[in-house]
Amino acid sequence: MLVEPGPQDGSGGRGQAIAGAGARSYLYVPADRPDRLERAASRGADALILDLEDAVPPGGKHGARRLLAGWLAHQADQPGHSCELWVRINPGAAAADITAVAGPGLTGVVVPKATPDLLAAVGQLLSGRERVLGLPAGQFRVLPMVETAGCLLSLPAIAAAPRVARLGIGEADLAADLGMQPGPGQAELMPLRLQIVVASAAQGIAAPAAATSLDFQDLAGLRESTQALLRLGFRARTAIHPAQIATVNEVFTPAPAEVAQAHRLIVAFEQAVRDGAGVTTGEDGRMIDLAVVRTAREVIARAERAGRSG
């Protein structure tokens, strides 16, 4: 099985964070729209990002907090709900947002334009809410969004911050901050995406969540771009429309044939080890070593989280 790092500190262990970051799809839902909130949990997403930031105008923040707090309290009373529930907070109003919405039903908070200092402040606020509510230390997790040049320069510290389950990327904000004008294939963004994958792997947190495709009607393009992100090392993606969810979930769920092949690789390698060898050759003539088996185990772990263990 995959080896998870041990606890980092009392503010939330890395193993705990990884265990709670198996979502393939994150659906953004405006926090000021009761009609959207009412239907959100039935849309098929593994996780919801209930948005208090960009989706809510400045004059509507207070009302959105009250509405969302009530909705979250209701969800906490519904046993067996399947979605992770995240709230995207306002960086300049983190205290007000967290005080209003951090309750037993919340998985964690999405932190836009994350910096190490902001994450430290958010962590203190979440710890305070856990104490007030009598919840275990570290229960609330954090998903930092990489959206500025400063975020890129601080990636190792951001990935290492307590409570971080995985990283996300806001490509529109990041491109604007860098003065980039990505072309149709967005090849210009590839080096930035790879930095986030590397920082996540180096710290031992879950693989990152990719940015939203803004054209929710182009499902063929969504599939192609999501497959490319999977190959790059992402294991989840955000969505702005329910129509995108099925495609995202499918791409990030290993197919039965892939799972079966992963099992065969592991069986062949384990037999080679029992025979006193460190490597072996598969049915296709390719070498099977520990690195190949590590990838195979990751495939099986993702399939198990999605309920498709083969």
C-alpha positions in Angstrom: 0.0 0.0 0.0 1.0 3.6 -0.4 3.0 4.9 2.6 1.7 8.1 4.1 3.9 10.5 6.1 3.3 10.6 9.8 1.7 13.6 11.7 3.5 16.8 11.2 2.3 18.5 14.4 -0.7 18.9 16.6 -2.4 21.3 14.1 -3.2 18.5 11.6 -1.1 15.5 10.5 0.0 15.0 6.9 -1.4 11.5 6.9 -4.8 12.8 8.0 -4.8 15.5 5.4 -4.0 13.0 2.6 -6.7 10.6 3.8 -9.2 13.4 3.3 -8.1 14.5 -0.1 -9.4 11.8 -2.3 -11.9 14.0 -4.1 -11.7 14.0 -7.9 -14.1 16.8 -8.6 -14.7 20.1 -6.8 -17.9 22.0 -7.8 -18.0 25.8 -7.1 -21.3 26.9 -5.7 -22.2 30.6 -5.0 -22.8 30.9 -1.3 -25.5 33.6 -1.8 -27.7 31.4 -4.0 -30.1 29.2 -1.9 -31.4 27.6 -5.1 -27.9 26.5 -6.1 -27.1 25.4 -2.5 -30.2 23.3 -2.3 -29.3 21.2 -5.3 -25.5 21.2 -5.0 -25.0 18.0 -3.1 -26.9 16.0 -5.7 -24.8 17.1 -8.6 -22.3 14.2 -8.4 -19.2 16.1 -7.3 -17.0 14.5 -4.7 -16.6 17.9 -3.1 -18.3 21.3 -3.1 -16.5 24.7 -2.8 -19.1 27.0 -1.3 -17.9 30.4 -2.6 -17.9 33.4 -0.3 -15.2 35.2 -2.4 -15.5 36.0 -6.1 -19.1 34.7 -6.5 -20.5 37.1 -3.9 -20.5 40.9 -4.3 -19.0 43.0 -1.5 -22.4 44.2 -0.3 -23.7 40.6 -0.1 -20.9 39.0 2.1 -22.7 39.3 5.4 -26.0 37.8 4.1 -24.1 35.1 2.3 -22.3 34.1 5.5 -25.6 33.8 7.4 -27.2 31.8 4.6 -24.2 29.5 4.2 -23.9 28.9 8.0 -27.5 27.8 8.2 -27.1 25.5 5.2 -23.9 23.9 6.6 -25.6 23.4 10.0 -28.4 21.6 8.2 -25.9 19.4 6.3 -24.2 18.5 9.5 -27.5 17.0 10.7 -27.8 14.9 7.6 -25.9 11.6 8.3 -24.2 10.0 5.4 -23.9 12.9 3.0 -21.2 12.0 0.5 -19.7 15.4 -0.4 -16.7 17.0 1.1 -17.8 20.6 2.0 -15.3 23.4 1.6 -15.7 27.1 1.8 -13.7 29.6 -0.2 -13.0 32.4 2.1 -12.1 36.1 1.4 -8.4 36.6 2.2 -9.1 40.0 3.7 -12.0 38.8 5.8 -10.8 35.4 6.9 -11.8 36.0 10.5 -15.4 36.9 9.7 -15.8 34.1 7.2 -14.3 31.4 9.4 -16.2 32.5 12.6 -19.5 32.3 10.6 -19.1 29.0 8.8 -16.6 26.7 10.5 -18.8 24.1 12.1 -19.0 20.3 12.4 -20.2 19.8 8.9 -17.2 21.6 7.3 -14.3 19.7 5.7 -12.1 22.8 5.4 -11.5 26.2 3.8 -10.1 27.1 0.4 -7.7 30.0 0.8 -7.3 32.2 -2.3 -3.9 33.9 -3.0 -2.4 31.9 -0.3 0.8 33.0 1.4 2.6 31.4 4.4 1.5 34.3 6.7 -2.1 34.0 5.6 -2.1 30.3 6.1 -0.7 30.7 9.6 -3.5 33.2 10.4 -6.1 30.9 9.0 -4.7 28.0 10.9 -5.0 29.9 14.2 -8.6 30.9 13.4 -9.5 27.3 12.6 -7.8 26.1 15.9 -9.9 28.6 17.8 -13.1 27.3 16.2 -12.2 23.7 17.0 -11.7 24.6 20.6 -15.0 26.5 20.8 -16.8 23.6 19.2 -15.1 20.9 21.1 -13.7 19.3 17.9 -10.4 17.4 17.5 -7.4 19.6 16.8 -6.7 19.6 13.1 -10.2 18.5 11.9 -10.6 21.5 9.6 -8.3 21.3 6.6 -6.9 23.8 4.2 -6.7 23.9 0.4 -4.4 26.8 -0.6 -4.9 28.4 -4.1 -1.8 29.3 -6.0 -2.8 32.5 -7.8 0.1 35.0 -7.7 3.8 35.2 -8.4 4.4 35.3 -4.7 2.6 32.1 -4.2 4.9 30.4 -6.7 8.0 31.6 -4.9 6.6 30.4 -1.6 5.4 27.0 -2.8 7.5 24.8 -0.5 6.4 26.7 2.5 2.7 26.7 1.4 2.8 23.0 0.8 4.4 22.4 4.2 1.9 24.4 6.1 -0.1 22.5 8.8 -3.6 21.4 7.7 -2.9 21.5 4.0 -4.7 18.6 2.2 -3.6 19.5 -1.3 -2.9 22.5 -3.5 -5.1 24.2 -6.1 -4.3 26.6 -8.8 -6.2 29.6 -10.0 -4.8 30.0 -13.5 -6.8 33.1 -14.6 -5.5 35.1 -11.6 -2.0 33.7 -11.9 -1.8 34.5 -15.6 -3.0 38.0 -15.0 -0.5 38.5 -12.2 2.4 37.3 -14.5 1.2 39.2 -17.5 0.8 36.0 -19.4 -1.5 35.5 -22.4 -1.9 31.7 -22.8 -2.8 30.5 -26.3 -5.5 28.0 -27.1 -3.5 25.0 -25.9 -2.3 26.9 -22.8 1.2 25.4 -23.2 2.5 28.5 -21.5 1.0 27.4 -18.2 2.6 24.0 -18.3 5.8 25.0 -16.3 3.6 26.6 -13.6 1.4 23.6 -13.3 4.4 21.3 -13.0 5.8 23.4 -10.1 2.7 22.7 -8.1 2.9 19.0 -8.8 6.5 18.9 -7.7 5.9 20.9 -4.5 3.0 18.6 -3.6 5.0 15.4 -4.2 8.1 16.8 -2.3 6.0 17.5 0.7 4.1 14.3 0.6 0.6 15.8 0.4 -2.1 14.7 -2.0 -1.6 15.5 -5.7 -3.0 18.9 -6.6 -6.4 19.9 -8.0 -6.3 21.5 -11.5 -8.0 24.7 -12.5 -11.5 25.0 -14.0 -12.2 24.8 -17.7 -14.2 28.0 -18.3 -16.0 26.6 -21.4 -18.5 24.2 -19.7 -20.2 23.4 -23.0 -17.0 21.9 -24.6 -17.0 18.5 -22.9 -14.7 17.0 -25.5 -12.2 19.7 -24.8 -12.6 19.2 -21.1 -11.9 15.5 -21.4 -8.8 16.1 -23.5 -7.4 18.7 -21.2 -8.2 16.7 -18.0 -6.4 13.7 -19.4 -3.4 15.8 -20.1 -3.5 17.1 -16.5 -3.8 13.5 -15.2 -0.6 12.6 -17.1 1.1 15.7 -15.6 0.4 14.6 -12.1 -2.9 16.2 -11.1 -5.5 14.0 -9.5 -8.5 16.3 -9.3 -10.1 19.3 -11.0 -12.5 22.2 -10.1 -15.7 22.8 -12.0 -18.0 25.7 -12.5 -20.9 23.8 -13.9 -22.5 20.5 -13.0 -22.2 19.3 -16.6 -18.4 19.1 -16.1 -18.5 16.7 -13.2 -19.1 13.4 -14.9 -16.2 13.9 -17.3 -13.8 15.0 -14.5 -14.8 12.0 -12.3 -14.4 9.6 -15.2 -10.9 10.8 -16.2 -9.6 10.7 -12.7 -11.0 7.2 -12.1 -8.8 4.4 -13.4 -10.6 2.2 -16.0 -11.1 -1.5 -15.1 -8.5 -2.6 -17.6 -6.0 -0.2 -16.0 -6.7 -1.6 -12.6 -6.4 -5.2 -13.7 -3.1 -4.4 -15.3 -1.9 -2.8 -12.1 -2.8 -5.9 -10.1 -0.9 -8.1 -12.6 2.2 -5.9 -12.3 2.2 -6.2 -8.5 1.6 -9.9 -8.5 4.5 -10.4 -11.0 6.8 -8.2 -9.0 6.0 -9.9 -5.7 6.6 -13.3 -7.2 10.0 -12.0 -8.4 10.9 -10.8 -4.9 9.9 -14.2 -3.5 12.2 -15.8 -6.1 15.1 -13.6 -4.9 15.0 -11.0 -7.8 14.6 -7.3 -7.6 13.1 -6.9 -11.0 11.2 -9.0 -13.5 9.7 -8.7 -17.0 6.0 -8.2 -17.7 3.9 -9.9 -20.4 4.7 -7.1 -22.8 8.4 -7.5 -22.3 8.9 -4.4 -20.2 10.8 -4.4 -17.0 8.9 -4.3 -13.7 10.7 -2.7 -10.8 9.8 -1.0 -7.6 9.0 2.3 -9.3 6.6 0.6 -11.7 4.9 -1.1 -8.8 4.6 2.2 -6.9 2.7 3.6 -9.8 0.5 0.5 -10.0 -0.3 0.8 -6.3 -1.3 4.4 -6.8 -3.7 3.4 -9.6 -5.3 0.8 -7.3 -5.6 3.3 -4.5 -7.4 5.8 -6.7 -9.7 3.1 -7.9 -10.5 2.0 -4.4 -11.3 5.6 -3.4 -13.7 5.8 -6.3 -15.2 2.4 -5.6 -13.7 0.7 -8.6 -11.1 -1.7 -7.2 -11.4 -4.3 -10.0 
